[in-house]
Each structure stands twice: as structure tokens, then as C-alpha cells.
Amino acid sequence: MNIDRNELSGCLQWYREKENANGNFGFVLFDNTPGGAGYVRQLKDPAILASMLKEGFRVVSNCDCGGEAADTACYSCLCNYYNQKQHDILKRKYAIDFYLQFANTCNEEWSAIRNKEIYVRTVEESVENEAVNEVAATLERSVVKGHLQLLFGDDGQNQRTETVDEIWDNLLEDCRTHSERQIITEIWERNATNILKPYYQQSVEIVETEEKIYPDLIWKDKKVMLFLDENKISYEIAKKTGWYCYCTAETFDVDEFLGRIEV
């Protein structure tokens, strides 16, 4: 649906079936926006609901965490800031089994779409589906320098629920060395009131190469990514995207960095 994951909320509700003694779980979904933004109402369209299920299946089936057993989860598939207390019990195989309930076999319709050619063909074959068209438009808008396309995960810290102070506090807690803590503190103290609010730990995938990037902070509108020392490998990958990438493991011009993320 091309919306932030926190636009929708939900829970599980246990209920007893009237016809027999069996019980089951139902999904209770609701819009987070006061008065409702209409997203849940869109899910009444079977085509949109099916598209969401297929996209979820694509994510968990294409991730390689946990190997063939799929007995773990990571920030590319199921883990995010909000379920961090459950990270040790999350397993990708549970999600795969859930999605496979909707298909007897993993046929072409349900198979994961990874490269641009297949993705674009699928969109063109589904022009009557307004939701798919919107996803296609978003994909086109994600083209960056070097003609690499980026897909952003639905993980990471929602900007709407955290203040700028809280996001930077989270980043400081992630710092493992004194030097990188000094750098982050300097950036924050020098220009705190004029820094645009970033996304915290949102995963990114380069469509053409299927490489995953894990920036600690990202400013999409400014095409800026910031990485801590431990994510230097992701930083090296990110540099090929043409975005402005900075890493605390390397010396960089703080003034230049601040100039790129100012309000």
C-alpha cells in the first residue's frame, strides 16, 4: 500500500466459532490516524489484501537469514525496532508457513519478485490494480544517481512516534566506541535545532544487485545515509548508490554533513 508501517495497527483476537467448539484467531486492524485515514477500508478490496499478502511472502521467502532452516529472523524480514524484545524467538519459517496457507504450491503468482525486469512486467500486467500502480510509481521515484533503484524496508523507527532528540539518543546508545560517540555528540550539539528528522535503522535494498544496506540514520529527501563503525560494510555498499554516505569509522567533514541535513 506504500504507507509507513505505523499508519496501521492491529492485534490478535481469540474467538469461539458458533458452529462448533473450535476457536480461532482474528486480525483486528485499525487506522492509527484519529478519525481514520481509510487504509483499513481499502483492505476490503480482495485484490489489495492479496497483494499485501504476496509482498509479505516475497520478503520472508527471499531473505536468507537462518539458512535453509529459516530458524531466525533479521531486520531485512521480520525484525524491527518495535518487536526487539521478541527478536530471540522470531523465526522466518513461521511466517513462510503462514503465507503458504494461501497457496497450495509456491507458483509463479506467489513466487518472490526480485529483479527489475520481473517487477516491471508484473506491474504492467496489473495496470487495473491502482495499488500496484502506486507501488510502480514509487519504484520509479526511487531511482538514484547511477540508475540504481532502492527499495526501503518497512522496519526502522517511525518518524511520527519519536522526536529528533529520542532518535539521536537511540543512536548514541548504539555507539560502541568512545570516538564514534564523540562524533555523534558533536553533530547533535552543534546543530540540533536545524537537523531534519531522520529514519532510524531502516533497511534498504539495491534492486539491481539485491544487496542489503543497513544505515543507522537515513534522510530520504536529502539522499543522505549515516553509518556507525559496526556497519562499515553496509557503508561501502551504499557508496555505489550515489547517495551522500558518511561513516563514523572514517573521517568526514562534519560541516558538510550538517549542511546536507539541515531543515
N, C-alpha and C positions, 0 to 999 in steps of 0.2 A: 504493500500500500504506500510505500515511500514516505513513511512518517517515522518520527522518533519512537523508540520502543516504549517510552513513558507516556505517550499520548493515550495508550490503552492500559488498563489494569484489569486484574481478574483474580479469581480464586477457584478452588475446587469445592463443590457442594455435594455431599453424600445424600442420596435419596433412595427411598424404597419404592420399587415398582408395584403399582396397584395390581397388575395382572398375576403376579406370583410373589413368592417370598424373597426373590432376589433383589439385590440392591446394586447401585452403580454410582459413578461419579459424573457430575455435570460441570461443565465450564461455565462460570459466571463472569461475563465480560462487561466492562463499562468504560465510558469515556472519562478521562481524568479532568477534562476541561469543565468547569462549572456550567451547567446547562446543557452540556454535551456538544461535541464537535461533529457528530454524525458518523464517526468511523464505525461504531458498532452496527449502526443501521446499514452501512454498506455490506457488512458481513452476511446480511440476509440474502445477498446475491450468491448463489452456489458457485458461480464462476470465480468470484473474488476469493471466497473461502477456500476453494480448491487450489487456487494459485498460491495462497499463503501456505497451505499445507505442503505443496510441492517445493516451494522455496525453502521451507524448513527442512524437508527431506534432503534437498540439494546440499544444504550447509553441513548437516551431520554425516551424510554419506561420503562427502568429498574430503572431509578432514582426515588426517592420518594419525591423530593422537591415539595412544593406546594400541597402535599396530592393528593387526588383523582381529585381535580380540575386542578392540574398541572398548576397553575396560577403564578408560579415563576420559576426561574432558579438558578442554583448554579454552583460551579466550577467543579462538577462531570459531568455536562451535557453541558451547553451552555456558561457559563461564563468563561472568561479568561482575561488575562492582557490587551489584545488589545481592547476588547469591554467593558471595565469597565465603560465608560461613558453611556452605554446603559443598564447596569445591572438592573436598576429600571423598564425597560419596557420589558425586555426579559421574555417570558413565555414558558414553556416547551410544553404546549398544542399546541402552534402554530407549533412547529417542528413536533410533533406527527401527527397533521392533514396533514402537508405537506407530510410526508412519507407514510401515509395511502392512498394517491392518487395513489400510485403504487401497491396497493393490495386491492382487494375488501373486504377481510377479513384478520384478523391477524392470518394467518395459520401457520403451523409448519415451513414453509420456512422462514417466516418473524419473527417468534417469537424470543425473545431475548435469547441468549445463555449465560448462567451464570456459570455453573459448569464445571469442567474439563472433566468429562465423556462425556457430550453432545458436548463440544467443540472439543475434540479429535475425536469423532465419525464423526462429520461434516467434519473435515479436511480429515479424511481417505476416506470419500465418495466423496471427491472433489480433488483427487490426480492429476487430469488432469489440475487443475487450478493452475498455477505457483504462482500467487499472494497469494492464500490461503496457499500453501505450505510454502511460505516465512513467513507468519504470524505464522504458526505452529512452524517453526524453531525458530522464535523469542521467542515464548512462552516457548519453551524448554530451551532457553538460560537464561530465567528469573528465573529459579529455584534457590532458595537460601537456605541457611542453614536451616535445619528443614523441607526441602522439601515443603516449601510454595512457591507458584508462585505469582509473582507480575505483574500486568498489569498497564502500565503507561498511564495516560490520555494525550490528545493532547493539554492540556491547559498549562499554565505556560509561563515563559519568554524564548524566543528563545535565545540560547547562541550566535548565529551568529549576532544578531542585537544589543546586549548590551555588553558593556565592563565589565570587572570584577568590576571596580570602580562603574559603574552605577548599577549593580546588588546589590552590598553591600550598596549603597546609598538607594536603594529601601527598603532593609531590615531595615536599620536604621529608615526610615520613618515609618515603621510598628511597631517599638518598642513603647510600651505604658507606660513603666516604666523606671525610671532612671537607675535602676540596670541592666536591660537587655540591655539598650543602652550602658552602660559601658562595659558589656561583649562583645557585638558585636564590639564595637570600639576597645577594647583591642585585639581581634582576628585579626581584619583587620590591625591595626597599627603595630602589632608585626611581621607579615609575609606577607604583602600584595603582594610582588612581586613573592612569591613562591606558592601562593594558586591556585589550579586548578579552572577553571571557573565552577561554579555550575549552575544547573537549579533552577529557582526561581518560587516557588509556583506551582509545577507540581503535580497533584493529582495522587494517587496510590491506587490500589485496590488489596486486597489479594483474589486470585481466590477461594480458598477453603472455606473461611468464608464470602466472599462478603463484608468484612469490608473495609471502605474507610479511607485512610490516607492522611493528608494534610501537608506535610513537607514544611517549609518555604524555605529551600535550600536542594538540593539533589545532590550528586555526585554518579552517577550510577556505573562508573567504579571502584570506591573505596568502594561502598556499604555503604555510609555514608549519614545520614539524620540529619538535624538540625531543631529544632523547637523553636519558641518563646513561651513565657508564655501562651498566649491565646490558643495555640494548644497542650497543655499538654495531653489532652485526646487522640489525634492522636499519640502523642509520646508514650503513654502507649501501644497502639495497635501495633505500629511499632516495639516495642522491641521484640515481638514474632517472627518477620521475620528472626531474626538472623543477621540483618544489624547492623552497629555501629550507635546507635541513641543517640543524645545529645539534651538537652532541657535547655534553659536559666532559667527555673523555678527551676532547680536543680543544685547543684554544680557539676562541672565536671573538669577534668584535661585539661586545655587549651593546654598544650604542647602535650599531647597525641592526642587531636583532630587535632591540626595543623599537626602533623606527619602523620595522615591518609589522609589529603587532599593536601599534598604538591605535587608540579609538579614532 
